[in-house]
Amino acid sequence: MKLLATFALLGSATAASFGAPLAFAIKVGDKVPSVNVHSGFPPEMVNIADYVKGRNTIIVGLPGAFTPTASTSLFVPGYLEAQDALKAAGVEEVIVYCVNDGAVMKAWGEDQGIDGSMVTFVGDPAGELTKALDLEMTHPGPPSVGIIGRSKRFAMHVVDGEIKHLAVSEADDDPAGDAFPEESCAPAMLEAITKCTVAL
């Protein structure tokens, strides 16, 4: 079965540029939480932990569907362009989600031309997956303009349900990672996956 913001407030850098890595409840070595996401519309409830079990996947969280700059012009197209390289590295599917409902994600998928690709869009309308991963944007900037409960910009490599690599693009003055999203874009994820494979 195939599943179906610019929120940058000031200038920025990636989280790694600030020295010590930011701490999250979810970390490398943890299992993906057992939470339902919305696939398509009318939505089918899909348990994300069950879905990635026994598979080699990348889960990508973005602040919102149909957002300009990084999400639409760089992020999703980047994963589409990297499909052959990702498949060669063993990745079977790239699962992209936002805190939006299944109808919005389905429409955005059509807009981004993901049909027939290895990229799948799902929705996390109540933010359950985002909260379970402890990757909700809590910076006061977005809520001050009515943007509440959104996911941080991140990508994680997941093998048989276990997180092998986690990259979060954010900074104190750029909670959505929109100015410098590179850490969680396809080229960086491919590099991290390749290094991990070589190390094994």
Summary of the structure (lengths in Angstrom):
residues: 200
radius of gyration: 15.3
end to end distance: 29.9
largest distance: 45.8
contacts: 697
relative contact order: 0.24
helix: 32%
strand: 22%
